[in-house]
């Protein structure tokens, strides 16, 4: 990456640098994981997936694992709740370092689910100035 910074290989996301370095890393999308159905989810996506396709009425669970040396992901949000609405996740008691969110597809369309993370720094210590953005593109068909 031009400025000597590295992206953790498990993140597969965009790195935003406050140092105006301009380096950006992206990862390839993978197929979403079918949910085991224990809590009624039709699709489960992790930080490794960047695109999913589902049908109106189906439920999506987003499971994000914090990378080594990173804080937990912020709560994932949909940019259009009329297409993909947040719902209560019955498995909301996640393990440490795991962020969970649940959504229901309301109608056809395409939305983005986003979340942010950053470096885990001890109190009072110098900390690198960057954030990592996760984006999941969700296409909903009838």
N, C-alpha and C positions, 0 to 999 in steps of 0.2 A: 504494500500500500504506500505510497510515496513518503509518508512522514514517520515511518518507523513504528507506528502503532499497530497492534494486532487485534483482530476480532476473534473472540472465543469461538472455536469451531462448532460448538453445539448451539450457538445462538441463531445462526442463519438469519440475520436481521440487519437493519441499517444502523450504522454508527454515525452519530452526529457529534462533531467535534467543535468545542468552543474555541479551540486554538486556530481556527480558520485554515486548517490543513486541507480541507476539501476531500478527504478520503472517504469513500463510501464502499461498504461491502454488502452484497446481497447473497441470499441462498436460494437454491432451487426449491420449488414446491414439491411436495410429496403427496401421495394419495392419503386421504383422511382415514383414520382408523375406525372401523365399525365399532360401535359401542357394544359392550357385552349385554346391554339392556337391563342391568340390575337396577338402574334408576330411571329407566324409560327414555334414554337418549338414543337417537337414531344415528348420530355421528359424533365422534370425539376427535378434536384437533389439538395437537400439541405445538410447541414452539418450532417443531420441525416442518409443520405444514404451513403453506402460504396461500393455498386455494382449496376451497371445497365447493361442491355442488349438492344441493338438497332440494326437496320439494316443500311447497307450502304445507304447513301443519306439522312438519318434522321438528325435532328438538336437537340442538347442538350444545355440546359441552366443550369448553375450552379449558385445557389443562396446561399451565405454563410452569416449567421448572426453573428456578433461579440458577444461573451459572455460577461456577466457582468464583469467589471474590465479588459477587454481585448481590445487590439487595433484591428482595422479592419484586416480581412484576407488579405494576399498578393494576387495579381491577380493570379487566378488558371491557371496552364499551363499543357499541354499534353506532355508526355515524348516521343511521336512519332507523329509528325504533318503530316506524310504521311498517317497515319491511322485515326487520329482524329485532324482535323485542326481548329485553332481558326478562328472565323468569327466575324463580327461586331454585337454587341447586340443592337437592336433598342431600348431596354428599359434601356440603360446604365446609365440613371439618377436615380440611386438607392437612397433609403432613407439612412439617416445617419446610420452607423453601418452595412450596407449591401454591400457585394461585389458581383458583377455580372460578369459572363463570358459566352461566347457562342462558340459552336463548331459544326462542321459538320463532320459526319462519312464519310470517303472517301472510305474505303475498309475494308474487313474482317480483324480481328485481335483483340488483347487485348492491352490496354494502361492504364496508370495511370494518373489521373489528380491530381495535388498536390497544396497545399496552406499552408501558415504558419501564425501563430498569436503568440502573446506574451502578457505579462501583460501591462496594462496601468498604467504608473507611473507618478506622478507629477514631473515637472522639479526640479532637485536638490535633490529629495528624494531618499532614498535607494529603490532598486527594486529587486524582486526575479529574479533569473537567470534560466529561463526556456523558452521553446518555445513549441508550440503545432503544430503538423503536421496533416493536413487533407489529406487523400488519397481516391480517388474514382476510383475503378477499372471498366473500361468500356470495355465490350465485344461487338464486332461488328460482326454481321453475314451478309451473302449475302442477 
